[in-house]
Amino acid sequence: MQPAAHAQMVAMIKEVLPEREAGLLIGSRPWPLLAARMQQLGEHHGTDTVAQHLNRLTTGTSWLEATGSALVGRLVDATLTSLTTPPGTPALPGPGSPPVADTSPMGDHDTVRVRLRAALCADDPWTALHLLNTDQPGPLAEAVEELYRSDTDRTAFRRYLTWFLRSLGEPGEAVLLRLLATPGLSGDDRRDLLRTTVARGLRLPAELLRTYAQDAPASTGGSPALELVDAMGLSDDASFAPLLGALLEDPAAPRGRAALALGRLGARAWTAPIAGRLSEVTGLDHTAFTVALELMGDPAAVPYLLRWLAESGEERVYDVHHALVRLTGRDPLLPERASGAAYATAVRAAWADGRIERAPAAVRDVVVESGARARFSVDEGAGRIRAAFDPPSPGSSWPRWDRCLTFDGKPLYRVGSLCDTCELGLTLLDWPDDEAARIAARMRGRLTDLDRLDTALLAEWSPVLGELETGHYRALLLDLPLERVTEPTRSWWYRRAAARAEADGDDGDRPECDRPGDYWPGVTHFQLTAPVPGGRVPFTYGAFLPSQPPEALDPAAVARHAAAVAAGERPAAVVLGWIDDRYVEAQHEERWLIGAILDGHHRLAAYAAAGVPARVLLLARVGEGSGADGGLEGLAEVAAAYGCRE
């Protein structure tokens, strides 16, 4: 999402909520979904309509009665209600309403049903449902289906029931498909179920979608509803392409979503129509068109993109450049931290000659500032190891949002979004192929007892550095106090919230649903033993995640490195990292030094076991996602605190 659009939505929330409550809502986990709904309303009905919906927050103030952990749930619930209910509509029964009496004989199924209804009627249904799903008391999906088929319960709890089905995995998916196949569904029910099915990425039968296209109420301008457009893109049925392609010509239609649907279908016959209409779209639709071309993977889009790059306004240049890099494999080096007009000028100059073949990677501008600090740039980097945007989530209004750390295109860790008011969280997805270890091992010869950086060393490593993503880098030789973390409760991912609560003067009690495992990256890793001292940001944490399974460590190799450390040697590990700056909940500055271990897992384990600061060669890319200065301040603070002393 474009930062300006996100800032506008944040400002609208701050206009109707007090500062503290606005910060809690913006920093909550469901915020991206709420913001997506605001964006969707704004795109089709204007910002005045969004403001009218949000004004319900000032009249329906049940959230004022909540405190502590329940307040966030009440705020999310109230905001969702305001955005999904026409202004002036009376509130439906929901949180706080007395449960409907259950007079059926008690048994396992009845117990589950009673507990489900109690969760739906709780003060904070979202938390109650989360806890119920955690307990897994029985056949929850079937109980949800039974309540959904009840007119009374469906009217009162529709949004909770469909959300809950989305969280129940395969059993929930089966119920969704059964409910969608039910004859005589109302328009509201159909839209709600279809949105949930799309969010799960499920493929619906083409005949069912055709029936919906004929019978379902249309959205603005007579076009198919957004969720139906998304479902067609997931159908794997190319027969929907002409209908979707026709939407590209209608300014009142959801053109961006139609383009993405065509991209998911791989309908390359529509490459030229999408690329040729880039000049007609702006904002998120323009981003969606370029992402659709990336999904197509069709080189035929490249000439259109090059022509449009020369004519487009500076606010559209990033999208075009990103698509050109994805489609050609060529990734030219741009000036460090260029922005606005300077960035647009640099991008146009880089593609001005029309060359689309990737040149060999080159390591340039090597400057050794000291024995512990150097900088260099990678031009036309192979990008085998990089942080890349995920394909857009089905049903989302934001074509670029989540990112993953990838190796040869294979996602290794989910990194999350660039949203600077959201918490940072990483999640293990998969392990790289053995080739990743072989690449890193090519640096190993000089790492045995590394005590300083020099130009000859970086020149020797140039072939390996060229495997990185194009960009500007800092190389820091550090002695880091690290510990090996095996328990979620010991990780900074979980402990940071207690630090924020203490800074706010709260008691630090965690809500019942706030489980340590929810923050855990899914793997044993290394972290700084304490936040980085002396920094401008009160809390600067450090975490280094493995690129091979921890259980694969050889105890004998760890013992050899431990003996070398005890003898005074300092074998170095190599970590690819970056600085990530956040303003969590629009209240708390938080900074992370994040790293992926390229080589040296056994060495780090030996250092951590011995309690000796670990010698680490950090290769940090300066750029987006690293704050206004590209992460330079954070890297300077890390170097000042832990730089290897010559």
Phi, psi and omega in degrees: 000143179292137181303323181297319179294319179296318179298324179296318180293319177300317180297322180294322177295318182292341178285335185247348180239150172300161188301315183295313182294323177299318179297319179297318181293314183294331179270359183284158181297323179283359184305315179304324179291320178295316179296325178296321177295318177299317179298318180297315178298317181295322181295324188256341184229354179094157183291334177298321178295319177301315180299321178297318177298314183293337179297341176299335180294335180272345179256321175264096191249039178299335180294339180293339183277351185264153176223167175060220185292334181290339184297317181298315179299319179296318180297314180299314181299314182295321180291317178298318178299316182295327184275343183248003181238131178303140178306136179093350180286132178297150180292141176275161175301144182189229181301132179092345178286147179294141180296148176290134183298140179244107186259005181284158179301141183281141175196187182302311181297318181294323179297316179298318182296318179295317180294323179296315181294324178296320178295320180295331182263005179290164177300324179235086184299325183299313179293317181298318178293321178300314179295321179297318179295325178295319181288332182048064185288347182165206184287077184295318184301318180294323179293321177297317180300318181297316179293323181294328180281354174271123182303318183295310182293322180296319179296320184283325193233020189308309187294329178287319183295315180291322176299319182293319177302323180298332183267000187262011175067215185299319177301320178294323178297319179298319178294318178303314181294322178293316181295320180295333180276359181288127178294149172078020177297142175289164179299319180295316179297316182297315180297317182295313180294321181293321176300317181293320179297318178296316180299330176279352180073026183278148177262120180265153178302137183301322181296322178297318180294323178295321177297317178298320181298329180278324190256330188289145176300139180278162175271199184306134174076011179083006179281159175301150178299153183305314183295330177288321176300314179298317182296324176297322178294334179270356190284342186061025181241107184292348181293344177279348186302315180300319179296316179293320180297326179295332180291337181298336184272350187255110181300336180275351183274163175284074189295321180297317180293324178295319178297316178297321178298318177296322177297318179294327177285347184066033184277082187293345175299342181257010177301307183297316177300323178290310182296325182287347181253013179301327181289346184268350188239155180224172173056225183294330177295321178296316177299318180297320179297315181291322177295322177300319177296324176295318179297323177299320184065029187260115179300342180298343179283340189300311179302322178296316181296319180296319179294317182292327179301321182291339186251340191286157174288161187298333182289347181255356187294321182301313180302315183293316179299315181299317180294321178297319179297316181294322187275335182255337186082353179274132185225081184290149179285134178249162179300147182296128174061026176292145179212167176057225183297323180295320178296314181299318179297318181294320180295314180299320179295324182293331182252005188298328182279358178075005181288132181238358178275135181286128176280163176301145179297144180223136174263120188236169169052046179284123178227120177265111184276331176196181178293347182243358184219135176210165174222153179202166178233146176247121179253135182056041179299148181294336177065028180292330176242116185199160169265119187233150175293141173286159167303147184299141178291133178304134179089349181279147175277350186253108183294331176239118180216280184283154179229160174227150168276123188237155170232121185050040178081355181270120181294129178255311179229135170282125184261338181090192189267174174271005180301116188277358174258359179266152174294143172280138175209137178246147181222129177293131177248318184194171176256147179289165175290168182300338182300328180298316179294324180293323178297311181296326182296341180291348177264355196292331186304321183269001184267355187302319178210065187281123181236356177195156175263147174209167184298319181298322180296313181293325177295321179296326183270002184308317180301325179284318180298330178293346176283348181282174177287145174307138178158185181253133189234155168242135175251120181238130174263115191237154168244101190255129173285105185245152171230151178269124186253122180244347183243133180305324183292342180267352186277150176295335178302326179265319186290340182300325181295323177295323178295320178294319180296320179296320178296330179275354183082013177279169181282350177082002178296136180266143175298156186301327184276357185273086187269138178306323181297337180291338181260347186291133180288358176094009184201146171299137184210182178250148177214158173298142182290339179208160175303154180299126182280152171078011183272161177293320178280130186303324184235110174240109184261162177225133179218136181233118187256146186283157173249013172213155184300129180302328181291348179277356179298139179268115181303326180294321178293320177299319180295321178298316179292324178298321178293320178296319178296317180297331179276001177101357177283158179229076176295140187255145169262155179248126183232129172267121187216183179197163174264135178236116180258135180226156172235077193296131180057023182057028181225328190238119172287135182214135183231141179234139164260109184252139178215147171250126184285115178275321181206140176112024179301317180293322180295315180296321177298321179293316178299313183297319180294326182276347183072025180255135177307136186272131174284119185229130169265108181264124174253107188244125177276133178266125181169203187298147182085001184246022180089178186297329182261014178073012179095003185295319180298313180298318179295321179296321179292321177296317180296321180294324183279324191232007182301139180298127180275127182289000000 
